[in-house]
């Protein structure tokens, strides 16, 4: 242990009261694991102001300790709020479990590969069947709306959509 006489008054006060500081943090934070981190962080703060003249080193030490602890609690609260907001916007709760709304990386790759196969299979259809399928399935038009837009019968639209779906099942699978 360092010789207390060679230390600044604040560093000497810290060394004399290190266990008191631990209990100070412990009493305010309960059994949280960051008590030791705060004691170490307090030492770093003490070292950073060691050259300054301080009238009442023990009081200043407790003020530093309080400020450190409050800063840590505020950061934890902000981080918790940030995490809650992210969870609220990116996940759905099913019962008590959070379910991510984005697929995992493997599922995303599989879906992308499947979409590429579907796009390639669609290219092998006639241009009219491709257009009807895209209007109905991708743009969400009903059979009647698709027929009206293209100036064909609803029955023709149904036949083209059915043909396209059958073709995709054969080429890509379900």
C-alpha positions as CSV (number, residue, x, y, z in Angstrom):
1,X,0.0,0.0,0.0
2,X,1.2,3.5,-0.8
3,X,2.7,5.7,1.9
4,X,-0.2,8.0,2.8
5,X,2.2,10.9,3.4
6,X,3.4,11.0,-0.2
7,X,-0.2,11.3,-1.5
8,X,-2.4,14.3,-2.1
9,X,-4.9,15.0,0.7
10,X,-7.7,13.7,-1.5
11,X,-5.8,10.5,-2.5
12,X,-4.9,9.9,1.2
13,X,-8.6,10.4,2.2
14,X,-9.5,7.8,-0.5
15,X,-7.0,5.3,0.8
16,X,-8.1,5.8,4.4
17,X,-11.8,5.4,3.4
18,X,-11.7,2.9,0.6
19,X,-13.7,0.3,2.5
20,X,-16.1,3.0,3.6
21,X,-16.6,3.9,-0.1
22,X,-17.3,0.3,-0.9
23,X,-20.0,0.2,1.9
24,X,-21.3,3.6,0.7
25,X,-21.9,2.2,-2.8
26,X,-23.1,-1.1,-1.5
27,X,-25.7,0.5,0.8
28,X,-27.1,2.6,-2.1
29,X,-26.9,0.0,-4.9
30,X,-27.6,-3.2,-3.0
31,X,-25.8,-6.3,-4.1
32,X,-25.0,-5.1,-7.6
33,X,-21.8,-6.2,-9.1
34,X,-20.7,-2.7,-10.2
35,X,-19.8,-1.7,-6.7
36,X,-16.2,-2.7,-7.2
37,X,-16.1,-0.9,-10.5
38,X,-17.3,2.3,-8.9
39,X,-14.7,2.1,-6.2
40,X,-12.0,1.7,-8.9
41,X,-13.6,4.5,-11.0
42,X,-13.6,6.7,-7.9
43,X,-9.8,6.1,-7.5
44,X,-9.3,7.3,-11.1
45,X,-11.3,10.4,-10.5
46,X,-9.3,11.1,-7.3
47,X,-6.1,10.7,-9.3
48,X,-7.3,13.1,-12.0
49,X,-7.9,15.9,-9.4
50,X,-5.1,15.1,-7.1
51,X,-3.1,18.3,-7.8
52,X,-6.0,20.6,-7.0
53,X,-6.3,22.3,-3.6
54,X,-9.4,20.9,-1.8
55,X,-10.6,22.4,1.5
56,X,-12.4,19.3,2.9
57,X,-11.0,16.1,1.2
58,X,-13.4,13.6,2.9
59,X,-16.5,15.7,1.9
60,X,-15.2,16.1,-1.6
61,X,-14.5,12.3,-1.8
62,X,-18.1,11.6,-0.9
63,X,-19.4,14.2,-3.4
64,X,-17.3,12.5,-6.1
65,X,-18.6,9.1,-5.1
66,X,-22.3,10.4,-5.2
67,X,-21.8,12.0,-8.6
68,X,-20.2,8.8,-10.0
69,X,-23.0,6.6,-8.7
70,X,-25.7,9.0,-10.0
71,X,-24.0,9.2,-13.4
72,X,-23.8,5.4,-13.6
73,X,-27.5,5.1,-12.6
74,X,-28.5,7.7,-15.2
75,X,-26.6,5.8,-17.9
76,X,-28.2,2.6,-16.9
77,X,-31.6,4.1,-17.0
78,X,-31.0,5.7,-20.5
79,X,-29.6,2.4,-21.8
80,X,-32.7,0.6,-20.4
81,X,-35.0,3.0,-22.0
82,X,-33.1,2.7,-25.3
83,X,-33.2,-1.1,-25.1
84,X,-36.9,-1.0,-24.3
85,X,-37.6,1.3,-27.3
86,X,-35.6,-0.9,-29.6
87,X,-37.4,-4.0,-28.3
88,X,-40.8,-2.3,-28.7
89,X,-40.1,-1.3,-32.3
90,X,-38.2,-4.5,-33.4
91,X,-39.8,-7.3,-31.6
92,X,-43.2,-8.7,-30.8
93,X,-44.1,-10.2,-27.5
94,X,-45.8,-13.6,-27.6
95,X,-46.8,-14.3,-24.0
96,X,-43.7,-13.5,-22.0
97,X,-41.3,-14.2,-24.8
98,X,-39.9,-11.6,-27.2
99,X,-39.9,-12.7,-30.9
100,X,-37.7,-10.8,-33.3
101,X,-39.6,-9.5,-36.3
102,X,-36.6,-9.9,-38.6
103,X,-35.7,-13.4,-39.7
104,X,-32.4,-14.8,-38.6
105,X,-29.5,-14.7,-41.2
106,X,-30.0,-18.2,-42.4
107,X,-33.7,-17.8,-43.0
108,X,-33.0,-14.5,-44.9
109,X,-30.5,-16.2,-47.2
110,X,-32.8,-19.1,-47.9
111,X,-35.7,-16.7,-48.6
112,X,-33.5,-14.6,-50.9
113,X,-32.4,-17.7,-52.8
114,X,-36.0,-18.8,-53.2
115,X,-37.0,-15.4,-54.4
116,X,-34.3,-15.6,-57.1
117,X,-35.6,-19.0,-58.2
118,X,-39.1,-17.5,-58.4
119,X,-37.9,-14.5,-60.4
120,X,-36.1,-16.8,-62.8
121,X,-39.1,-19.1,-63.2
122,X,-41.4,-16.1,-63.9
123,X,-39.1,-15.1,-66.8
124,X,-39.9,-18.3,-68.6
125,X,-43.6,-17.5,-68.7
126,X,-45.2,-15.5,-71.6
127,X,-45.0,-11.7,-71.2
128,X,-48.8,-11.5,-70.7
129,X,-48.8,-14.2,-68.0
130,X,-45.9,-12.4,-66.2
131,X,-47.7,-9.1,-66.4
132,X,-51.0,-10.5,-65.0
133,X,-49.2,-12.4,-62.3
134,X,-47.2,-9.3,-61.2
135,X,-50.3,-7.1,-61.1
136,X,-52.3,-9.6,-59.1
137,X,-49.7,-11.0,-56.7
138,X,-47.1,-8.2,-56.4
139,X,-49.3,-5.1,-56.8
140,X,-52.2,-6.6,-55.0
141,X,-54.9,-6.0,-57.6
142,X,-57.9,-8.2,-57.6
143,X,-58.8,-10.4,-60.5
144,X,-61.4,-7.9,-61.6
145,X,-59.0,-4.9,-61.3
146,X,-56.3,-6.7,-63.2
147,X,-58.8,-7.6,-65.9
148,X,-60.1,-4.0,-66.1
149,X,-56.5,-2.6,-66.3
150,X,-55.5,-5.0,-69.1
151,X,-58.9,-5.0,-71.0
152,X,-59.3,-8.8,-70.7
153,X,-61.9,-10.9,-69.0
154,X,-61.8,-11.9,-65.3
155,X,-61.8,-15.5,-66.4
156,X,-58.6,-14.9,-68.5
157,X,-56.9,-13.4,-65.5
158,X,-57.8,-16.3,-63.3
159,X,-56.5,-18.8,-65.9
160,X,-53.2,-16.9,-66.3
161,X,-52.7,-16.6,-62.5
162,X,-53.5,-20.3,-62.1
163,X,-51.1,-21.2,-65.0
164,X,-48.3,-19.1,-63.4
165,X,-48.8,-20.6,-59.9
166,X,-48.7,-24.1,-61.3
167,X,-45.6,-23.3,-63.2
168,X,-43.9,-21.9,-60.1
169,X,-44.8,-24.9,-58.0
170,X,-43.2,-27.2,-60.7
171,X,-40.1,-25.0,-61.0
172,X,-39.5,-23.9,-57.5
173,X,-41.7,-26.1,-55.2
174,X,-43.9,-25.1,-52.4
